[in-house]
Amino acid sequence: MKQLILSFILFFICIQIHAQTHQVRIETNMGKIDVMLYDSTPLHRDNFMKLVQEHFYDSLLFHRVIKGFVIQAGDPTSKYAPDTALLGDGDLPYTIPAELNPNYYHKKYAFAQARDNNPQKASSACQFYIVQGSIPNDSTYAKAKMRSGYDVPLEHKIEYEKWGGTPQLDMSYTVYGEVIKGFAVIDKIASVATDKNDRPKQAVRIIKCSIIK
């Protein structure tokens, strides 16, 4: 009887966890990327889902691409920008309070929000990035320490040295999700030719974003 009750409890816990999973699909002209958003970063999660529902990201560019680092999108001025325009300063008229969590770090394919140099580490309202990353070395961890005073934990270093990432950004930018499908698309985007400002020479455009769960 106790075993049956325990089974029911575990079943309902699994249902609750599943129900709280939020997933968004980013469809680009180079393929589809599915992202799972974390429930313990609700301000960023809800803001991103709201913008997706409003079709804000449809037709915007991945305007900043650095192989071995990140691919970045969400600048509203990129929608109709000429090929020579310098992008990256466009935003909406608010910021999102930082939701830094040491459990969420910049592992490969992490999903995070860009920001300016404000001391509160508040995030951009709309610009996000996906970590493509590379295998770090000692100097990378030193940069993380210099940037935020944060010592990357050993268990994270093990993951970084196995899969790669950008630990120099840890606890400086809010990570609020991770890619669960479309890894090859991210690597493909990260490999495109770019100009001196890291803008792809051929447009990498978001066709549409949609909530899938």
Rosetta silent file (secondary structure, phi, psi, omega in degrees, C-alpha in Angstrom):
SEQUENCE: MKQLILSFILFFICIQIHAQTHQVRIETNMGKIDVMLYDSTPLHRDNFMKLVQEHFYDSLLFHRVIKGFVIQAGDPTSKYAPDTALLGDGDLPYTIPAELNPNYYHKKYAFAQARDNNPQKASSACQFYIVQGSIPNDSTYAKAKMRSGYDVPLEHKIEYEKWGGTPQLDMSYTVYGEVIKGFAVIDKIASVATDKNDRPKQAVRIIKCSIIK
SCORE:     score description
SCORE:     0.000 S_00000001
   1 L     0.000  -44.567  178.545    0.000    0.000    0.000 S_00000001
   2 H   -61.959  -38.869 -179.564    2.813    2.404    0.905 S_00000001
   3 H   -65.759  -37.376  178.331    4.546    1.559   -2.361 S_00000001
   4 H   -65.592  -43.483  178.730    1.338    2.317   -4.284 S_00000001
   5 H   -61.726  -44.013  179.023    0.936    5.690   -2.543 S_00000001
   6 H   -60.878  -39.639  179.408    4.573    6.538   -3.264 S_00000001
   7 H   -62.837  -41.623  177.958    4.060    5.665   -6.918 S_00000001
   8 H   -64.395  -41.221  179.179    1.066    8.021   -7.127 S_00000001
   9 H   -61.082  -47.843  179.785    3.055   10.817   -5.455 S_00000001
  10 H   -62.633  -36.387  179.407    5.948   10.405   -7.897 S_00000001
  11 H   -63.141  -46.441 -178.849    3.482   10.300  -10.784 S_00000001
  12 H   -70.124  -32.489  174.482    1.869   13.607   -9.808 S_00000001
  13 H   -62.709  -44.085  179.412    5.273   15.204   -9.208 S_00000001
  14 H   -62.792  -39.506  177.352    6.309   14.203  -12.721 S_00000001
  15 H   -62.303  -43.394 -178.666    3.077   15.654  -14.120 S_00000001
  16 H   -64.471  -43.819  178.906    3.705   18.943  -12.283 S_00000001
  17 H   -61.905  -44.249 -179.717    7.296   19.174  -13.500 S_00000001
  18 H   -62.513  -41.182 -178.352    6.200   18.409  -17.036 S_00000001
  19 H   -65.853  -26.228 -177.614    3.422   21.014  -16.842 S_00000001
  20 L   -89.303    0.895 -179.618    5.910   23.659  -15.738 S_00000001
  21 L   -80.809  125.119  178.885    8.213   23.057  -18.684 S_00000001
  22 E  -112.939  127.082 -178.057    8.182   25.961  -21.132 S_00000001
  23 E  -129.671  140.246 -179.059    9.642   25.454  -24.578 S_00000001
  24 E  -127.653  140.060  175.901   10.046   27.863  -27.464 S_00000001
  25 E  -104.894  127.248  174.802   10.994   27.155  -31.078 S_00000001
  26 E  -105.829  106.214 -179.039   13.213   29.642  -32.918 S_00000001
  27 E   -94.759  119.932 -178.385   12.828   28.987  -36.624 S_00000001
  28 E  -115.248  171.955  176.253   15.638   30.513  -38.701 S_00000001
  29 L   -74.899    2.139  176.248   16.561   30.471  -42.362 S_00000001
  30 L  -118.751    6.028  178.125   19.255   27.953  -41.373 S_00000001
  31 E   133.541  179.657 -175.622   17.059   25.611  -39.342 S_00000001
  32 E  -105.915  142.383  178.941   15.052   25.265  -36.136 S_00000001
  33 E  -127.017  124.528  176.561   16.251   25.639  -32.542 S_00000001
  34 E  -103.508  132.153 -175.726   14.162   24.477  -29.569 S_00000001
  35 E  -122.081  133.850  171.225   14.817   26.105  -26.201 S_00000001
  36 E   -98.288  128.323 -179.487   13.668   25.053  -22.728 S_00000001
  37 E   -99.135  139.717 -177.373   13.166   27.996  -20.351 S_00000001
  38 L   -80.536  136.689  178.344   13.819   27.626  -16.618 S_00000001
  39 L   -74.393  -21.438 -178.608   10.961   28.195  -14.213 S_00000001
  40 L   -85.771    6.787  168.650   13.304   29.489  -11.497 S_00000001
  41 L  -124.139   64.474 -168.986   14.112   32.539  -13.642 S_00000001
  42 H   -66.230  -31.146 -178.996   10.483   33.654  -14.077 S_00000001
  43 H   -65.254  -45.337  178.792   11.104   37.300  -14.963 S_00000001
  44 H   -70.660  -43.248  179.189   13.243   36.391  -17.964 S_00000001
  45 H   -56.856  -52.413 -174.975   11.083   33.392  -18.885 S_00000001
  46 H   -67.539  -36.468  178.301    7.833   35.364  -18.874 S_00000001
  47 H   -63.879  -45.242 -178.719    9.342   38.337  -20.694 S_00000001
  48 H   -64.913  -43.749 -179.566   10.700   36.152  -23.479 S_00000001
  49 H   -65.012  -36.565  176.942    7.445   34.232  -23.851 S_00000001
  50 H   -61.370  -46.100 -179.546    5.471   37.495  -23.957 S_00000001
  51 H   -65.892  -36.969  176.433    7.655   38.817  -26.781 S_00000001
  52 H   -62.389  -45.445  179.878    7.338   35.524  -28.626 S_00000001
  53 H   -63.045  -28.939  178.464    3.538   35.678  -28.337 S_00000001
  54 L   -85.757    0.585 -178.770    3.649   39.223  -29.711 S_00000001
  55 L    62.361   28.066 -178.537    5.762   38.009  -32.686 S_00000001
  56 L   -60.359  -40.512 -172.612    8.425   40.519  -31.694 S_00000001
  57 L   -82.299  -12.153 -177.815   11.305   38.310  -32.861 S_00000001
  58 L   -59.807  126.811  177.372    9.845   37.408  -36.244 S_00000001
  59 L    80.363    1.474  175.880   12.162   38.618  -39.054 S_00000001
  60 L   -78.166  160.998 -177.326   14.948   39.838  -36.725 S_00000001
  61 E   -97.805  154.120  156.808   18.575   38.936  -37.423 S_00000001
  62 E   -80.015  100.804 -169.362   21.264   37.099  -35.555 S_00000001
  63 E   -91.960  -13.240 -178.555   23.335   40.270  -35.695 S_00000001
  64 E  -135.286  116.943 -177.073   26.385   39.130  -33.693 S_00000001
  65 E  -132.636  120.893  178.706   28.079   35.806  -34.346 S_00000001
  66 L  -130.435  109.723 -178.387   31.413   34.767  -32.863 S_00000001
  67 L   -60.249  134.810 -177.572   32.502   31.190  -33.461 S_00000001
  68 L    81.152    6.095 -179.120   33.550   29.498  -30.229 S_00000001
  69 L  -133.791  -93.321 -178.165   31.661   32.110  -28.216 S_00000001
  70 E  -143.656  162.814  165.089   28.003   33.069  -28.836 S_00000001
  71 E  -118.011  134.140 -169.757   25.353   33.790  -31.436 S_00000001
  72 E  -129.329  142.277 -179.052   23.188   36.810  -30.520 S_00000001
  73 E  -146.821  177.138  173.967   19.846   38.173  -31.728 S_00000001
  74 L   108.927    0.777  176.315   16.949   40.378  -30.671 S_00000001
  75 L   -74.236  114.486 -176.011   17.949   43.874  -31.796 S_00000001
  76 H   -63.073  -22.536  179.932   14.635   45.337  -33.060 S_00000001
  77 H   -75.826   -9.564 -176.946   16.467   47.632  -35.501 S_00000001
  78 H   -76.719  -13.890 -173.568   17.822   44.601  -37.341 S_00000001
  79 L   -60.610  -43.131 -178.306   14.463   43.825  -38.973 S_00000001
  80 L  -120.364   20.264 -174.905   14.871   46.342  -41.790 S_00000001
  81 L   -69.975  137.769  173.241   18.554   47.211  -41.371 S_00000001
  82 L   -66.902  163.064 -173.890   20.680   47.725  -44.476 S_00000001
  83 L   -60.374  -26.298 -175.866   23.605   45.371  -44.986 S_00000001
  84 L   -96.501   -0.146 -175.796   26.151   47.909  -43.763 S_00000001
  85 L   -68.512  141.576  174.526   24.312   48.996  -40.601 S_00000001
  86 L   -85.516  118.625 -174.799   26.042   48.604  -37.238 S_00000001
  87 L  -109.830  162.444  175.574   23.688   46.574  -35.052 S_00000001
  88 L   126.036  -14.718 -178.502   23.501   45.733  -31.376 S_00000001
  89 L   -96.318   -8.043 -178.694   22.287   48.941  -29.715 S_00000001
  90 L   -73.422  143.946 -178.403   18.575   48.452  -30.353 S_00000001
  91 L  -161.560  178.794  171.312   16.363   47.574  -27.385 S_00000001
  92 L  -101.126  162.141 -170.224   12.984   48.113  -25.733 S_00000001
  93 L   -82.405   46.514  173.562   12.507   50.842  -23.087 S_00000001
  94 L  -160.584  166.690  174.494   12.939   48.684  -19.997 S_00000001
  95 E  -123.670  167.192  178.442   15.332   46.198  -18.436 S_00000001
  96 E  -111.277  125.465  177.940   14.836   42.898  -16.616 S_00000001
  97 L   -55.366  141.735 -178.894   16.256   42.574  -13.080 S_00000001
  98 L   -58.351  140.781  173.810   19.112   40.111  -12.910 S_00000001
  99 L  -127.258   61.168 -176.972   18.205   36.531  -11.949 S_00000001
 100 L   -73.190  132.470 -177.556   21.703   35.170  -11.469 S_00000001
 101 L  -138.685  119.618 -177.405   21.762   31.578  -10.282 S_00000001
 102 L   -62.198  -16.569  177.200   25.003   29.638   -9.709 S_00000001
 103 L   -78.227  -16.637 -179.659   23.225   26.473  -10.852 S_00000001
 104 L  -110.973  108.725 -174.037   22.715   28.006  -14.303 S_00000001
 105 L  -125.977  174.105 -170.652   26.010   28.578  -16.030 S_00000001
 106 L   -86.351   55.508  174.250   27.307   29.216  -19.532 S_00000001
 107 E   -69.405  166.905  178.985   27.683   25.637  -20.658 S_00000001
 108 L   -56.653  131.378  179.584   27.555   24.875  -24.369 S_00000001
 109 L    73.304   18.078  171.630   24.119   25.737  -25.796 S_00000001
 110 E   -68.274  152.855 -178.603   23.020   27.721  -22.736 S_00000001
 111 E  -115.386  122.423 -172.144   20.368   30.404  -23.407 S_00000001
 112 E  -142.995  169.956 -177.084   20.987   33.800  -21.789 S_00000001
 113 E  -108.393  135.271  176.790   20.120   37.493  -21.967 S_00000001
 114 L   -72.969  167.942  176.271   22.471   40.215  -23.145 S_00000001
 115 L  -162.044  170.020  171.627   22.943   43.450  -21.225 S_00000001
 116 L   -92.597 -164.026 -174.872   24.950   46.670  -21.114 S_00000001
 117 L   -90.873   27.081 -179.368   27.477   47.535  -18.407 S_00000001
 118 L   -64.578  141.044 -174.486   24.961   48.597  -15.764 S_00000001
 119 L   -66.170  -21.853  178.924   26.161   47.771  -12.225 S_00000001
 120 L   -79.877   -8.916 -178.464   22.931   45.961  -11.319 S_00000001
 121 L    61.798   28.141  175.769   23.558   43.478  -14.165 S_00000001
 122 L   -67.238  144.836 -173.747   19.996   44.029  -15.346 S_00000001
 123 E   -88.744  156.793  168.699   19.284   42.384  -18.672 S_00000001
 124 E   -56.899  149.599  177.413   18.265   43.783  -22.029 S_00000001
 125 L   -68.225  -27.548 -168.954   14.525   43.634  -22.578 S_00000001
 126 L  -140.227  -19.106 -177.175   14.886   41.687  -25.813 S_00000001
 127 L   -84.257  126.239  179.382   18.431   40.761  -26.851 S_00000001
 128 E  -123.264  166.218  173.675   19.387   37.153  -26.131 S_00000001
 129 E  -143.531  156.753  176.446   22.299   34.912  -26.968 S_00000001
 130 E  -117.975  130.095 -179.416   23.031   31.212  -27.258 S_00000001
 131 E   -74.547  124.960  169.070   26.395   29.888  -26.130 S_00000001
 132 L   -96.459  -45.145  165.262   28.342   28.035  -28.814 S_00000001
 133 L    72.430  170.780  177.450   31.446   28.039  -26.686 S_00000001
 134 E  -150.372  169.969  178.558   34.848   26.405  -26.706 S_00000001
 135 L   -72.135  121.466 -176.536   36.992   24.378  -24.313 S_00000001
 136 L   -78.753  167.217  173.113   38.304   26.850  -21.687 S_00000001
 137 L  -130.415 -173.462 -176.473   41.770   27.119  -20.192 S_00000001
 138 H   -60.002  -36.323 -179.002   43.175   28.671  -17.016 S_00000001
 139 H   -67.774  -30.488  177.047   43.108   32.180  -18.476 S_00000001
 140 H   -64.314  -44.066  178.427   39.400   31.806  -19.223 S_00000001
 141 H   -67.244  -32.936  177.057   38.669   31.053  -15.581 S_00000001
 142 H   -64.921  -36.672  177.453   40.889   33.973  -14.573 S_00000001
 143 H   -65.383  -38.263  177.605   38.723   36.247  -16.747 S_00000001
 144 H   -61.266  -41.789  179.531   35.638   34.952  -14.965 S_00000001
 145 H   -65.867  -41.982 -179.498   37.239   35.829  -11.632 S_00000001
 146 H   -67.886  -37.740 -174.892   38.242   39.306  -12.832 S_00000001
 147 H   -68.530  -44.872 -170.867   34.820   40.022  -14.354 S_00000001
 148 H  -133.199   -0.480 -175.873   32.624   39.170  -11.385 S_00000001
 149 L    74.165   14.629 -173.841   34.807   37.867   -8.559 S_00000001
 150 L   -97.124  128.090  173.847   33.250   34.461   -9.187 S_00000001
 151 L   -92.062  117.825 -179.821   35.222   31.247   -8.808 S_00000001
 152 L   -65.040  123.855 -178.575   33.894   28.652  -11.237 S_00000001
 153 L   -62.926  154.004 -178.035   33.064   25.512   -9.214 S_00000001
 154 H   -58.315  -42.067 -178.001   34.973   22.318   -9.894 S_00000001
 155 H   -64.799  -29.712  175.793   31.865   20.452  -11.072 S_00000001
 156 H   -75.177  -38.580  177.949   31.246   23.158  -13.658 S_00000001
 157 H   -60.185  -38.257  178.756   34.869   23.088  -14.782 S_00000001
 158 H   -60.436  -43.792  178.719   34.536   19.361  -15.413 S_00000001
 159 H   -67.669  -43.096  179.159   31.564   20.016  -17.696 S_00000001
 160 H   -59.724  -43.051 -175.332   33.279   22.950  -19.404 S_00000001
 161 H   -77.083  -11.542  175.501   36.409   20.948  -20.100 S_00000001
 162 H   -92.732  -43.007 -172.030   34.338   18.118  -21.518 S_00000001
 163 H  -115.296  -24.870 -176.484   31.857   20.048  -23.659 S_00000001
 164 L    96.530  171.945 -179.367   32.986   23.699  -23.741 S_00000001
 165 E   161.489 -160.281  178.908   31.220   26.944  -22.939 S_00000001
 166 L  -133.485   70.995 -176.593   31.916   30.532  -21.890 S_00000001
 167 H   -61.949  -19.338  179.228   32.691   30.478  -18.131 S_00000001
 168 H   -66.431  -10.881  178.167   34.006   34.047  -18.295 S_00000001
 169 H   -99.483   -6.522 -175.534   30.361   35.150  -18.426 S_00000001
 170 L   -59.125  136.971  178.084   29.180   33.203  -15.381 S_00000001
 171 L    59.978   19.181  172.380   27.294   35.197  -12.735 S_00000001
 172 L  -117.033  -25.693  179.141   27.557   38.310  -14.891 S_00000001
 173 L  -131.719  144.709 -176.639   24.682   37.573  -17.296 S_00000001
 174 L   -78.820  117.922  170.619   21.411   35.793  -16.571 S_00000001
 175 E   -90.063  126.413 -177.044   21.178   32.276  -17.982 S_00000001
 176 E  -135.097   19.670  176.324   17.507   31.305  -18.136 S_00000001
 177 E   179.789 -176.252  177.256   17.293   28.305  -20.426 S_00000001
 178 E  -154.261  152.267  178.429   19.089   25.849  -22.646 S_00000001
 179 E   -74.643  135.812  178.008   18.808   24.454  -26.136 S_00000001
 180 E  -116.965   -9.615  178.781   17.276   20.984  -26.278 S_00000001
 181 E  -159.046  141.854  179.189   17.136   20.523  -30.055 S_00000001
 182 L   100.138   25.492 -178.415   18.876   22.084  -33.041 S_00000001
 183 H   -59.543  -40.786 -179.443   22.477   21.939  -31.842 S_00000001
 184 H   -64.551  -30.791  178.570   23.798   21.501  -35.393 S_00000001
 185 H   -66.083  -42.384  178.463   21.908   24.642  -36.443 S_00000001
 186 H   -61.773  -45.576  179.635   23.709   26.674  -33.772 S_00000001
 187 H   -64.324  -34.732  178.112   27.085   25.342  -34.871 S_00000001
 188 H   -66.950  -44.730  177.960   26.185   26.103  -38.480 S_00000001
 189 H   -62.818  -41.760 -178.573   25.229   29.689  -37.640 S_00000001
 190 H   -63.884  -18.135 -176.192   28.408   30.099  -35.577 S_00000001
 191 L   -96.234   -0.465 -177.969   30.478   29.116  -38.618 S_00000001
 192 L   -70.627  154.955  176.766   29.164   31.742  -41.057 S_00000001
 193 L   -70.330  139.602 -178.394   31.475   34.420  -42.404 S_00000001
 194 E  -128.399  163.390  176.003   31.210   37.732  -40.549 S_00000001
 195 L   -88.809 -171.722 -175.968   32.421   41.301  -41.003 S_00000001
 196 L   -66.951  -16.482  178.372   34.708   43.210  -38.636 S_00000001
 197 L   -99.972   12.889  178.057   31.744   43.930  -36.344 S_00000001
 198 L    69.961   16.440  174.502   30.841   40.211  -36.067 S_00000001
 199 L   -87.308  131.021  177.211   27.730   40.657  -38.206 S_00000001
 200 E   -55.767  137.167 -179.438   27.122   37.776  -40.640 S_00000001
 201 L   -70.539  -30.712  171.776   27.873   38.764  -44.214 S_00000001
 202 L  -111.847  133.692 -171.579   24.812   36.830  -45.338 S_00000001
 203 L   -57.467  128.964  169.293   21.699   37.375  -43.270 S_00000001
 204 L  -107.758  103.954 -167.964   20.902   34.805  -40.590 S_00000001
 205 E  -114.199  141.139  170.997   17.278   35.674  -39.944 S_00000001
 206 E   -78.790  119.063  177.190   14.666   34.466  -37.482 S_00000001
 207 E   -73.959  -50.215  176.515   11.631   33.508  -39.560 S_00000001
 208 E  -163.670  157.246  171.691    9.405   33.150  -36.524 S_00000001
 209 E  -117.665  143.800  179.956    9.364   32.190  -32.859 S_00000001
 210 E  -148.070  150.401  175.862    6.586   30.132  -31.326 S_00000001
 211 E   -84.365  125.724 -178.071    5.704   28.532  -28.003 S_00000001
 212 L  -109.076  -10.703  176.570    5.620   24.759  -28.385 S_00000001
 213 L  -160.855    0.000    0.000    4.990   23.788  -24.764 S_00000001
